[in-house]
Amino acid sequence: MNENTRLSPGDTIGILGGGQLGRMLALSAASLGLKAHIFCPDPESPAFDVCSAYTIAPYEDIGALDTFASACSAVTYEFENVPALTAAHLAALVPVRPGVKALEVSQDRLSEKNFLSGSGVALAGYARVDSDEDLRAALDRFGGTGVLKTRRFGYDGKGQVMIRKPEDVKGAFDRIGRAPAVLEELIGFEREVSVIVARDLDGHCDAYDVSENHHENHILKTSTVPANVSGTTAAVARDMAIRIASSLDYVGVMGVEMFLSRGTDGETLLVNEIAPRVHNSGHWTEDACLTSQFEQHMRAVAGWRLGACARHSDVVMENLIGDECDAWPKILADPNARLHLYGKREARPGRKMGHVNRISPLTTA
């Protein structure tokens, strides 16, 4: 297996995961003349509708993985909770981009924070929590407040407890199942922003403009570009994202989430977390950039040069959650809106069913 393998049009990229991100990756692969083979245990995966081949099997099925690898020239993944052993097994057979290291770092919040700290980027204080005693000590360190999060498998607000006052502490560790955890320092911040960064096989990096993100019920609702940040802060955010990708020897697209606070010294950025994959807050790139985050990722995985990250329009991306997707006729009637639906069969509360990008003329940030 040659880790420096570069693909040609007609070759196949395997994708672990069959959700909406896998679907959009497969669509972008097709536009480049590449084929996509989806591997996912869910027989109703929306990505199956748009790929050239798919495998329905558990991620731990070694025989199925071997067959999958033999049909692919390179493999990527659409979510960061792919079992690390699965990625490692495939990496011995076919190039896996991003590599196993990115998964190992991002799947454990403590490992991720240790990595980020070692990369020289700023982040909020944190402490390891494995017991009630650890939690009490960490709370003492952070003034009695913090966010208790499981080290693994938490997303969209799951696996975390906010501690703002003494009565929140009772039972907090129990509410996350007494799983290995971290306590994050509770910081005051003005807004949440993110950067989508891309790095190719030769180590060249580029980053998209900073997006300003608004969440509802712990789920991303909108991403607005340009973000309401200074030009200096935007440059710092991009540089931080590029530094992280370079430190990981990363290949592909990554989302880097940050908190922005404002004080007497101006704007300050703290990295919250990374996502080693295309990211919800980067969906705006589909319609406001010549090269979307999805095409960019597939270019990198194929070993090709990156496309332009420049933005040609201002944009607000809105997630369509649950039955909000039923508004599709109204969205289609808006000449400045572009609708993206994921083909999921059932709209459930909290489920991302699609998104819409609303475009306007370019302005300066």
TIZAKE-609326 format. One line per 8 residues: their letters; for each residue x, y, z of C-alpha. Coordinates in nm, 4 decimals, decimal comma. Layout:
// residues N
a	X/Y/Z; ...
***
This chain:
// residues 365
mnentrls	0,0000/0,0000/0,0000; 0,1479/0,3336/-0,1104; 0,0473/0,6189/0,1206; 0,1329/0,8684/-0,1551; -0,1070/0,7139/-0,4073; -0,2748/0,9689/-0,6324; -0,6037/0,8820/-0,7971; -0,7250/0,9394/-1,1513
pgdtigil	-1,0773/1,0086/-1,2784; -1,2668/0,6792/-1,2762; -1,1042/0,5604/-0,9533; -1,3116/0,4862/-0,6444; -1,3003/0,6575/-0,3064; -1,4486/0,4592/-0,0193; -1,6480/0,6515/0,2395; -1,7091/0,5186/0,5895
gggqlgrm	-2,0540/0,6422/0,6888; -2,3688/0,6935/0,4873; -2,5306/1,0058/0,6310; -2,5790/1,3443/0,4702; -2,2074/1,4254/0,4733; -2,1301/1,1010/0,2920; -2,4070/1,1836/0,0467; -2,2632/1,5258/-0,0338
lalsaasl	-1,9114/1,3835/-0,0604; -2,0347/1,1226/-0,3073; -2,2084/1,3895/-0,5167; -1,8884/1,5941/-0,5295; -1,6840/1,2879/-0,6226; -1,9142/1,2265/-0,9184; -1,8681/1,5844/-1,0417; -1,4924/1,5164/-1,0533
glkahifc	-1,5313/1,1893/-1,2408; -1,4568/0,9839/-0,9305; -1,6732/0,7040/-0,7950; -1,7872/0,6654/-0,4346; -1,8341/0,3387/-0,2460; -2,0251/0,3867/0,0814; -1,9685/0,1517/0,3762; -2,2374/0,1811/0,6439
pdpespaf	-2,4370/-0,0574/0,8651; -2,7626/0,1390/0,8222; -2,9649/0,0001/0,5283; -3,1531/0,3311/0,4997; -2,8436/0,5489/0,4628; -2,9232/0,8521/0,2445; -2,5805/0,8352/0,0796; -2,6741/0,5049/-0,0850
dvcsayti	-2,8996/0,6952/-0,3262; -2,6114/0,8772/-0,4959; -2,3097/0,6438/-0,4903; -2,1792/0,3915/-0,7427; -2,1612/0,1091/-0,4863; -2,2369/0,0471/-0,1221; -2,1734/-0,2120/0,1469; -2,4133/-0,2732/0,4363
apyediga	-2,2110/-0,4252/0,7199; -2,0925/-0,3483/1,0736; -1,7750/-0,1423/1,0935; -1,6141/-0,4342/1,2793; -1,6802/-0,6889/0,9979; -1,3258/-0,7684/0,8876; -1,4296/-0,9699/0,5838; -1,6529/-0,6909/0,4579
ldtfasac	-1,3786/-0,4353/0,5219; -1,1294/-0,6392/0,3208; -1,3682/-0,6610/0,0269; -1,4423/-0,2898/0,0560; -1,0728/-0,1994/0,0592; -1,0068/-0,4099/-0,2511; -1,2673/-0,2069/-0,4406; -1,1260/0,1350/-0,3406
savtyefe	-0,8184/0,3358/-0,4354; -0,8430/0,5451/-0,1161; -1,0777/0,5648/0,1838; -1,2139/0,8554/0,3869; -1,4829/0,8955/0,6527; -1,7786/1,1260/0,7127; -1,7878/1,1113/1,0932; -1,5243/1,0996/1,3644
nvpaltaa	-1,6633/0,8070/1,5630; -1,5548/0,5455/1,3118; -1,3895/0,2755/1,5263; -1,0160/0,3456/1,5293; -0,9483/-0,0261/1,4787; -1,1580/-0,0161/1,1616; -0,9546/0,2726/1,0220; -0,6275/0,1076/1,1252
hlaalvpv	-0,7239/-0,2201/0,9549; -0,8115/-0,0377/0,6331; -0,4966/0,1766/0,6485; -0,2863/-0,1387/0,6147; -0,4610/-0,2130/0,2851; -0,5412/0,1214/0,1226; -0,4599/0,4896/0,1890; -0,6953/0,6322/0,4531
rpgvkale	-0,7255/1,0109/0,4382; -0,7419/1,1780/0,6881; -0,5268/0,9230/0,8693; -0,5850/0,7208/1,1820; -0,4081/0,9782/1,4009; -0,6812/1,2362/1,3395; -0,9422/0,9882/1,4602; -0,7424/0,8906/1,7668
vsqdrlse	-0,7019/1,2542/1,8661; -1,0582/1,3693/1,8017; -1,2452/1,0692/1,9446; -1,1299/1,1460/2,2985; -1,1860/1,4976/2,4293; -0,8917/1,4742/2,6671; -0,6564/1,3579/2,3918; -0,7893/1,6330/2,1673
knflsgsg	-0,7335/1,9054/2,4247; -0,3864/1,7777/2,5059; -0,3051/1,7808/2,1333; -0,4440/2,1305/2,0850; -0,2520/2,2604/2,3837; 0,0659/2,1094/2,2435; -0,0026/2,2677/1,9036; 0,0300/2,6136/2,0512
valagyar	-0,3280/2,7317/2,0039; -0,5273/2,8933/2,2833; -0,8107/2,7038/2,4504; -1,0133/2,7202/2,7702; -0,8887/2,5434/3,0826; -0,9779/2,1778/3,1243; -0,9305/1,8936/3,3707; -0,9599/1,5165/3,3556
vdsdedlr	-1,2541/1,3734/3,5528; -1,2734/1,0049/3,6412; -1,4447/1,0291/3,9808; -1,6515/1,2537/4,2070; -1,3290/1,3584/4,3766; -1,1799/1,4637/4,0414; -1,4930/1,6650/3,9664; -1,4808/1,8490/4,2978
aaldrfgg	-1,1124/1,9299/4,2508; -1,1704/2,0548/3,8977; -1,4624/2,2724/4,0086; -1,2466/2,4234/4,2819; -0,9904/2,5065/4,0143; -1,2467/2,6772/3,7884; -1,4401/2,8696/4,0510; -1,7248/2,6224/4,0973
tgvlktrr	-1,8501/2,6263/3,7379; -1,7784/2,4330/3,4198; -1,9101/2,2052/3,1485; -1,8788/1,8341/3,2274; -1,8457/1,6314/2,9069; -1,7901/1,2653/2,8341; -1,4556/1,2069/2,6709; -1,6139/1,0042/2,3917
fgydgkgq	-1,9298/0,9970/2,1752; -2,0811/1,3324/2,2675; -2,2284/1,5597/1,9978; -2,5128/1,8122/1,9494; -2,5260/1,8656/2,3259; -2,5367/1,4967/2,4169; -2,3106/1,3617/2,6919; -2,2641/1,6904/2,8736
vmirkped	-2,3880/1,8727/3,1825; -2,3656/2,2447/3,2508; -2,2607/2,3357/3,6058; -2,3356/2,6989/3,6909; -2,4313/2,6806/4,0602; -2,3653/2,4462/4,3571; -2,6925/2,2529/4,3191; -2,5945/2,1568/3,9611
vkgafdri	-2,3056/1,9500/4,0960; -2,5216/1,6892/4,2692; -2,5690/1,3949/4,0366; -2,3805/1,5611/3,7502; -2,1376/1,2716/3,7113; -2,4273/1,0256/3,7264; -2,6105/1,2123/3,4482; -2,3312/1,1312/3,2046
grapavle	-2,3247/0,7670/3,3150; -2,0077/0,8131/3,5234; -1,8136/0,7792/3,1999; -1,4567/0,9096/3,1741; -1,4960/1,2842/3,1298; -1,3381/1,6265/3,1174; -1,4497/1,9425/3,2909; -1,4112/2,2456/3,0678
eligfere	-1,3747/2,5911/3,2151; -1,6922/2,7923/3,1704; -1,5902/3,1068/2,9873; -1,7827/3,4123/2,8857; -1,7878/3,4451/2,5096; -1,9652/3,6733/2,2684; -2,0122/3,4373/1,9783; -1,9117/3,1050/1,8286
vsvivard	-1,7185/3,0931/1,5043; -1,5523/2,8267/1,2968; -1,3012/2,7811/1,0183; -1,3000/2,5119/0,7520; -0,9404/2,4291/0,6672; -0,8041/2,2060/0,3913; -0,4639/2,0414/0,3530; -0,3444/1,8352/0,0589
ldghcday	-0,1098/1,5393/0,0251; 0,1880/1,7694/-0,0344; 0,1222/1,9715/0,2815; -0,0294/2,2770/0,1151; -0,2989/2,4385/0,3310; -0,5762/2,6861/0,2716; -0,8784/2,7952/0,4736; -1,2210/2,9352/0,4015
dvsenhhe	-1,3538/3,2558/0,5533; -1,4641/3,2518/0,9157; -1,8312/3,1688/0,9748; -2,0377/3,2955/1,2663; -2,2514/3,0172/1,4108; -2,5789/3,0251/1,6009; -2,7070/2,7165/1,7848; -3,0562/2,6255/1,9027
nhilktst	-3,1030/2,3381/2,1480; -2,7320/2,2551/2,1068; -2,7757/2,2036/1,7301; -2,6257/2,4377/1,4716; -2,9037/2,6506/1,3242; -2,7277/2,9106/1,1109; -2,3806/2,9915/0,9817; -2,3286/3,3467/0,8556
vpanvsgt	-2,0420/3,4625/0,6358; -1,8808/3,7064/0,6701; -1,8640/3,6714/1,0465; -1,8833/3,9817/1,2636; -1,5142/3,9780/1,3518; -1,2264/4,2075/1,2704; -0,9945/4,1361/0,9802; -0,7131/4,0719/1,2264
taavardm	-0,9209/3,8188/1,4198; -1,0252/3,6456/1,0979; -0,6606/3,6078/0,9976; -0,5728/3,4687/1,3419; -0,8573/3,2171/1,3186; -0,7418/3,0949/0,9788; -0,3812/3,0700/1,0992; -0,4875/2,8677/1,4051
airiassl	-0,6817/2,6233/1,1878; -0,3902/2,5824/0,9477; -0,1523/2,5242/1,2400; -0,3762/2,2481/1,3745; -0,4059/2,0737/1,0367; -0,0305/2,0914/0,9830; 0,0425/1,9556/1,3321; -0,1749/1,6510/1,2541
dyvgvmgv	-0,0082/1,5976/0,9127; -0,3691/1,6075/0,7996; -0,5010/1,5309/0,4510; -0,8536/1,6525/0,3755; -1,0965/1,9076/0,5158; -1,1380/1,9795/0,8864; -1,3748/2,1948/1,0906; -1,2253/2,3991/1,3754
emflsrgt	-1,4762/2,5478/1,6207; -1,3795/2,8497/1,8298; -1,5173/3,0859/2,0925; -1,4734/3,4602/2,0455; -1,4708/3,6908/2,3455; -1,4317/4,0671/2,3544; -1,2595/4,2626/2,6293; -1,0555/4,5727/2,6867
dgetllvn	-0,7726/4,4164/2,4884; -0,9958/4,3504/2,1882; -1,1108/4,0186/2,0430; -0,9746/3,6857/2,1706; -1,0168/3,3397/2,0187; -1,0164/3,0073/2,2023; -1,0375/2,6762/2,0156; -1,3317/2,4671/2,1344
eiaprvhn	-1,2945/2,1471/1,9324; -1,1983/2,0019/1,5981; -1,3882/1,7746/1,3608; -1,1678/1,5691/1,1259; -1,4160/1,5761/0,8372; -1,6332/1,8088/0,6364; -1,8385/2,0117/0,8809; -2,1946/2,1415/0,9131
sghwteda	-2,0702/2,4988/0,9528; -1,9028/2,4691/0,6117; -2,2165/2,3889/0,4114; -2,2262/2,7515/0,2993; -1,9272/2,6840/0,0741; -2,1485/2,4842/-0,1644; -2,3065/2,8004/-0,3017; -2,0777/3,0884/-0,1994
cltsqfeq	-1,7457/2,9472/-0,3241; -1,6194/2,8050/-0,6507; -1,4898/2,5003/-0,4638; -1,7135/2,3596/-0,1889; -1,5756/2,1938/0,1224; -1,6997/1,8612/-0,0183; -1,5164/1,8920/-0,3487; -1,2125/2,0208/-0,1602
hmravagw	-1,2114/1,7137/0,0628; -1,2398/1,4735/-0,2290; -0,9612/1,6539/-0,4139; -0,7343/1,6114/-0,1118; -0,8293/1,2455/-0,0593; -0,7577/1,1788/-0,4268; -0,4143/1,3377/-0,3913; -0,5057/1,6289/-0,6183
rlgacarh	-0,4271/1,9970/-0,5719; -0,6707/2,2069/-0,3717; -0,9254/2,4353/-0,5322; -0,9826/2,8002/-0,4466; -1,1300/2,8769/-0,1047; -1,2240/3,2331/-0,2004; -1,5824/3,3430/-0,1462; -1,7795/3,5062/-0,4307
sdvvmenl	-2,0947/3,5863/-0,2259; -2,2129/3,6596/0,1235; -2,4264/3,3781/0,2606; -2,6379/3,2546/0,5476; -2,6685/2,8779/0,5804; -2,9705/2,7531/0,7741; -3,0160/2,3948/0,8871; -3,3610/2,2492/0,8268
igdecdaw	-3,4345/2,0486/1,1398; -3,7269/1,8114/1,1810; -4,0390/1,9157/0,9927; -3,8804/2,2451/0,8858; -3,7990/2,0611/0,5638; -4,1716/2,0789/0,4801; -4,1134/2,4425/0,3849; -3,9316/2,3340/0,0685
pkiladpn	-4,1876/2,4921/-0,1714; -4,1420/2,8329/-0,0075; -3,7631/2,7991/-0,0151; -3,7679/2,7070/-0,3830; -3,9681/3,0235/-0,4520; -3,6862/3,2418/-0,3132; -3,4557/3,3388/-0,6026; -3,1629/3,3910/-0,3650
arlhlygk	-3,1967/3,0557/-0,1879; -3,0523/2,7178/-0,2786; -3,2131/2,4128/-0,1195; -3,0264/2,0962/-0,0219; -3,2349/1,8034/0,1066; -3,0762/1,4852/0,2360; -3,3305/1,2255/0,1244; -3,4016/1,1013/0,4758
rearpgrk	-3,7304/0,9148/0,4988; -3,8549/1,0404/0,8342; -3,8463/1,3905/0,9799; -3,7932/1,3673/1,3551; -3,7419/1,6428/1,6147; -3,3746/1,7371/1,6262; -3,2919/1,5527/1,3042; -3,1089/1,7436/1,0297
mghvnris	-3,3162/1,6968/0,7155; -3,1456/1,9458/0,4887; -3,0155/2,2998/0,4671; -3,0636/2,6142/0,2638; -2,8014/2,8666/0,1548; -2,9284/3,2212/0,1084; -2,6928/3,4257/-0,1072; -2,6436/3,8016/-0,1261
pltta	-2,3890/4,0303/-0,2982; -2,0381/4,0228/-0,1611; -1,9475/4,2793/0,1051; -1,6303/4,3319/0,3030; -1,6078/4,1759/0,6514
***
